[in-house]
């Protein structure tokens, strides 16, 4: 478990490149997400993508991208939503409660970064039962909408942001 070690969400910067070199995912996980080194070039080309590091003891323990852009209507009709994509925790940090803690920090981080945001949405593959459980336990709800992704059906989950998370 994370215990007294601090998990933080931090906007990506090149100071994390060294720890991202050792970023590992299982073969099964790569079916459903992408490595940070694959996501970062897309972020450089698309100003709607905001890469975020899940930091533990000044190392990149995890990674995700927050997105607002032209693909958003695929997932929600809410123009004040933010899409969570490419979420992962590096293999060496898995099983320590880092996903749970990072998702608990997510609403406050999103409101600080996107003050107008009222919800976070994500797409999770119908076969990725572990991720579904993690997201549901973190307070996301199943919208019962489905989109077709590169690996088939994806369930759309959403998390409503409360006003008090503004600060």
N, C-alpha and C positions, 0 to 999 in steps of 0.2 A: 504494500500500500504506500501511497505517497507520504502519509504521516506529516511530519513537520516540514518537509521539503516543499518549496513554493512552486506551484504551477502558475504560469502567467501566459496570457495571450499577447503577442507582440507583433507589430507589423514587420513583415520580412525586410531584412536588409542584408547586405553582402557579408556582414560579420558572422552570419550563420552558415555560410557556404562550406566551411570546413566540416562542421558537424553534419551537414546534409550529405556530404560525400559518403558517409557511413550509414545512411538511412536504408533500412531494410524492411521489406514486406514479404510475406509468404507468397508462394506461387498462387494460392487460392485468392489472397487479398488483391493481387495485381489484376485479377479478372474484373474487379469491381471499382477500383480506384486507380490513380496513377501516382508515380513517384513525384516528389517535389521538383526534381530536375526536369521532368516532362511538363509539369504545370507552369513553372516559372517563365519559360519563353512565351507562353500564351498570355501570361499576365503583362509581359513587357509590350506585347502587340495590341492589347485590349485594355483601355483605361478603365473599363467597367469591372475589371478583375482586381481584387485586393488580396494579395497573398499574406497569410498569417502563420506565424510560428507558435506552436505550443511549446513553451519554454519550461525546462526543468533544470535548475542549477546552471543556468547560462548555456544550456545545450538545446538543440532542436530535438525534442522528444516526439513531436507531431507536427502536422501541417494541414492547412486547408485553405480554400479560396472563398472569399465572399464576393458575390457577383450581383451587379445591377446592370442590365443591358437588354439588348433586343431579344435574347432568348427567354427572358423572364416570363412572358405571357404563356410559354409552353407549360409552365409549372403552376402559375397562379394568375388570377385576374387582378390581384392587389398590386397596384403600381408602387406602393410603399413597402413592398416585400424585398427581402434580400435572399438570394439563393446561396446555400451552403453547398460547396462542391469540393471534390478531391480530398475529402477528410480521411486522415489516417494517423495512426500512432506507430512510430518505428518499432520494429520487432523487439529490440532490446529493452523497450520501455513498456511493452504490453503486459497486462495482468497486474498493474500497480495502481489502478484507479485513476490514471491520467485522463482517459477518455471521459470518465464521469465528471472529473473536476473541470476539465476544459469546456465541456458542454454546459456546466453550471455557470461558468464565467462568460459564456457566449452572449446572453442577452445584454449584459452591461457593456461588453465590448462593441456589439453591433450598434447599440444606441449612441455610444460615444463616437463611433465612426460614421454612422448614418442616422443623424438625429430624427429624421422624418420616418424612419422605419417603424412599421407596426407588426411585422411578422418575419420569421425566418422560415424558408421552405427548403426542402431537399428531396432528392429522388434516391430511393434505395432499391436495389435489385430484389426481385421477389424471392430469389434463392439465397440471398445474403441474410440469413436468419439471425446471425450474431449481431450484425449492425442494426437490424430492425429492433432487436431487444435493447441495445444500447441507447438508441434514439428515443424509443418509447419510455424507457426508464428515466431519461433526461427531461421528460416533459413534452416531447413532440407528440402530436396526435396524427393518426392516419386519416387523410382526407377522403379516402376511398376513390381517389382519382388515380389513373394509371397512364404512364407515358411509355413509349417504346424507346429503349436506349440501345447502345451497341451490344449489350448482353441480354436483350429481351425486355420483358415487362419490368417496369420500375414503379414502386408505390410512391406517391407523393405524401410526405409528412410535413406538418407545419407546427410552428411554435409561435404563439401570440406573445408579443412583447408588451409588458405593462408600462404604464406611464412613469412609474417611479424608477424604472431602470434608466430613465433619461440621464440621471446624474451619476 
